[in-house]
């Protein structure tokens, strides 16, 4: 009986409060009802998503790509309105009969970064007077003359000069450690003159009288067309080197009677000095 009385006594205040606040019961019921509705809506949404094949999971955010910002770096070597001068050394690469070594000089004015006006001059010394002991002669010349009794048409290039237009469309840079080496690739076209001397021993005309046909055309100067190209490497703003190949074409008269077209392919290198300084 005691326990029942205590339980009734404890329950009595709740009923009293409910009596004082009749809306409390409805609030509890309403909150419970809202929670039940939310649960039902969530379950229903999940069922609908499963039926339709859609998922309610969050899509991962796309990874951000790193953007590469390209910048145009200034040229480290400029030729505009500058002069280029320097000595050159070279040789004739396509002569089967003679060794011809050439010493010369180059002078350029760079009107723009791409176009330049060029002057070249060169001299090829004669190292001997003909025959198998001549350092200018190659073994083939001696063999043809002594063993085959054939007269090779030996014409020594002794000097040449030309004026031309240089076109430099390609420019680049090479990193060498912490240094930047600039280079460009160019082509040249021009006109000039070429001096030659016929080898009378090779022509078997050394015993000919001075007014003979071979003597009359022994020394000649020929109008010449020039085509070529090369590469220029600049180690600083005032010093560089050039490597060049050029073709020289002209028409020669042999023994005062025969016309022959000649072509000398010259390979040469030179050291270049640029002035004034870059602005």
C-alpha positions in Angstrom: 0.0 0.0 0.0 2.9 2.3 0.7 4.4 1.9 -2.7 1.1 2.5 -4.4 0.7 5.8 -2.4 4.1 7.0 -3.3 3.6 6.3 -7.0 0.3 8.1 -6.9 1.8 11.0 -5.1 4.7 11.3 -7.7 2.3 11.1 -10.5 0.0 13.7 -9.1 2.1 16.8 -9.9 2.4 15.9 -13.5 -1.4 15.6 -13.8 -1.6 19.0 -12.0 0.7 20.6 -14.4 -1.1 19.1 -17.3 -4.2 20.5 -15.9 -2.7 23.9 -15.6 -1.2 23.7 -19.2 -3.6 21.8 -21.3 -1.5 22.5 -24.5 1.6 20.7 -23.3 0.2 17.4 -24.3 -0.5 18.7 -27.8 3.1 20.1 -28.0 4.6 16.7 -27.2 2.4 15.0 -29.7 3.1 17.6 -32.4 6.9 17.3 -31.9 6.7 13.5 -32.1 4.4 13.8 -35.1 6.9 16.1 -36.9 9.8 13.7 -36.2 7.8 10.8 -37.5 7.0 12.8 -40.7 10.6 13.7 -41.3 11.7 10.1 -40.9 9.0 9.0 -43.3 10.0 11.6 -45.9 13.7 10.6 -45.6 12.9 6.9 -46.0 10.6 7.7 -48.9 13.3 9.9 -50.6 15.9 7.1 -50.2 13.4 4.5 -51.7 12.7 6.8 -54.6 16.4 7.3 -55.3 17.1 3.6 -55.2 14.2 2.9 -57.6 15.3 5.6 -60.1 19.0 4.5 -59.9 20.1 7.9 -58.5 22.2 8.3 -55.5 22.0 11.1 -53.0 25.7 11.0 -52.3 27.6 14.2 -52.8 29.7 14.4 -56.0 33.4 14.9 -55.4 34.6 18.3 -56.3 36.7 18.3 -59.5 40.4 18.7 -58.9 41.8 22.1 -59.7 44.2 22.1 -62.6 47.4 24.0 -62.4 47.5 26.8 -65.0 50.8 27.3 -66.8 51.3 31.0 -67.5 53.6 31.5 -70.6 55.7 34.6 -70.7 57.8 35.9 -73.6 61.3 36.5 -72.4 63.3 39.3 -73.9 66.1 38.5 -76.4 69.5 38.3 -74.8 71.3 39.2 -78.0 70.2 41.9 -80.4 71.7 42.6 -83.9 69.5 45.6 -84.9 71.5 48.5 -86.4 74.8 46.8 -85.4 77.9 45.9 -87.4 79.5 42.5 -87.6 83.1 42.0 -88.6 85.6 39.1 -88.4 88.2 36.9 -90.0 87.3 33.6 -91.6 88.9 30.3 -92.6 87.6 27.7 -94.9 88.2 25.2 -97.7 86.7 24.0 -100.9 84.8 20.7 -100.1 83.9 19.4 -103.5 87.1 19.7 -105.6 88.3 16.1 -106.3 91.7 17.3 -107.7 92.9 20.1 -105.5 93.2 21.1 -101.9 92.1 24.8 -101.6 92.4 26.5 -98.2 90.8 30.0 -97.9 91.5 33.0 -95.6 89.1 35.8 -95.6 87.0 38.4 -93.8 83.3 39.2 -93.3 81.6 42.5 -92.8 77.8 42.7 -92.2 75.4 45.5 -91.4 72.2 44.3 -89.7 69.5 46.7 -90.8 66.9 44.6 -88.8 66.9 41.6 -86.6 66.2 39.5 -89.7 67.9 41.2 -92.7 71.5 42.2 -93.2 73.7 43.4 -96.0 76.9 41.4 -96.3 80.3 41.8 -97.8 82.8 39.0 -98.0 86.3 38.7 -99.4 88.8 35.8 -99.4 92.2 34.7 -100.7 93.4 31.2 -101.4 97.2 30.9 -101.5 98.9 28.7 -104.0 101.1 26.3 -102.2 103.0 24.8 -105.2 103.7 25.0 -108.9 101.9 21.8 -110.0 102.9 18.2 -110.3 102.7 15.3 -107.9 104.9 17.1 -105.3 102.5 20.0 -105.2 100.7 20.2 -101.8 97.7 21.5 -103.6 97.3 18.4 -105.6 95.3 15.4 -104.4 96.4 11.8 -105.1 93.7 11.5 -107.9 95.3 14.3 -109.9 98.7 12.6 -109.9 97.2 9.2 -110.7 95.3 10.5 -113.7 98.3 12.4 -115.1 101.1 9.9 -114.6 99.3 6.5 -114.8 96.4 7.2 -117.0 97.8 9.9 -119.2 94.7 12.0 -118.7 94.8 15.7 -118.3 92.5 16.7 -115.4 90.9 20.1 -115.7 92.5 21.7 -112.7 91.6 25.3 -112.0 92.7 26.8 -108.8 90.4 29.2 -107.0 92.7 32.1 -105.9 90.4 34.8 -104.6 86.7 35.8 -104.4 84.5 38.6 -103.2 80.8 39.1 -103.0 78.0 41.3 -101.8 74.8 39.6 -100.5 71.6 39.7 -98.6 71.4 37.7 -95.4 68.1 36.4 -94.0 67.9 35.1 -90.4 64.4 33.8 -89.8 65.2 31.4 -86.9 66.4 32.5 -83.5 66.9 30.5 -80.3 68.6 30.2 -77.0 70.6 27.4 -75.3 71.1 27.1 -71.5 74.6 26.2 -70.5 74.7 26.0 -66.8 73.7 29.5 -65.7 74.7 31.1 -69.0 72.3 31.7 -71.9 73.8 31.2 -75.4 71.9 32.8 -78.2 72.0 31.5 -81.8 70.3 32.1 -85.1 70.1 30.3 -88.5 70.4 32.2 -91.7 70.5 32.0 -95.4 72.4 34.2 -97.9 72.1 35.0 -101.6 74.5 37.3 -103.5 76.6 38.2 -106.5 80.3 38.4 -106.7 83.5 37.7 -108.7 85.9 34.7 -108.5 89.5 34.7 -109.7 91.0 31.4 -110.9 94.3 30.1 -112.3 94.6 27.1 -114.6 97.3 24.5 -113.8 99.3 24.3 -117.0 101.1 21.1 -115.9 97.8 19.3 -115.3 96.6 20.6 -118.8 99.9 19.3 -120.2 100.4 22.8 -121.7 103.4 24.0 -119.7 105.6 23.8 -122.9 103.1 25.8 -124.9 104.2 29.2 -126.2 103.1 32.2 -124.2 100.5 33.1 -126.7 99.0 29.6 -126.8 95.3 29.0 -126.0 96.0 27.6 -122.5 98.2 30.6 -121.6 95.6 33.1 -122.8 93.0 31.8 -120.4 95.3 30.8 -117.5 94.2 33.7 -115.3 90.5 34.6 -115.3 87.9 36.5 -113.3 84.4 35.2 -113.4 81.0 36.7 -112.4 79.7 34.5 -109.7 76.4 33.7 -108.0 76.3 32.9 -104.3 73.9 30.8 -102.3 74.4 29.5 -98.8 73.5 29.3 -95.2 74.8 28.9 -91.8 74.4 29.3 -88.0 75.6 32.1 -85.8 76.3 31.6 -82.1 76.7 34.6 -79.7 78.6 34.0 -76.5 78.2 37.6 -75.4 76.8 40.9 -76.7 80.0 41.6 -78.7 81.6 38.2 -79.6 80.3 35.2 -81.5 81.2 32.6 -84.1 79.7 31.6 -87.4 79.6 28.3 -89.4 78.7 28.6 -93.0 78.4 26.6 -96.2 78.0 28.4 -99.5 77.9 27.4 -103.2 79.7 29.6 -105.8 78.8 29.0 -109.4 80.5 30.6 -112.4 81.4 29.8 -116.1 85.1 29.2 -117.0 86.9 29.1 -120.3 89.3 26.2 -120.8 92.2 26.6 -123.3 90.4 29.5 -124.9 87.9 27.2 -126.6 85.7 25.3 -124.1 83.1 26.7 -121.7 82.6 24.9 -118.4 80.3 25.6 -115.5 82.1 25.4 -112.2 80.8 25.1 -108.7 82.8 25.4 -105.6 81.2 24.4 -102.3 83.0 26.3 -99.5 82.8 25.4 -95.9 84.0 28.1 -93.6 84.0 29.4 -90.0 84.7 32.8 -88.6 84.9 34.8 -85.4 82.5 37.7 -85.2 82.8 41.0 -83.4 79.7 43.2 -83.0 79.6 46.9 -82.5 78.3 49.3 -81.2 77.0 47.8 -77.9 73.4 46.7 -77.5 71.0 49.5 -76.5 
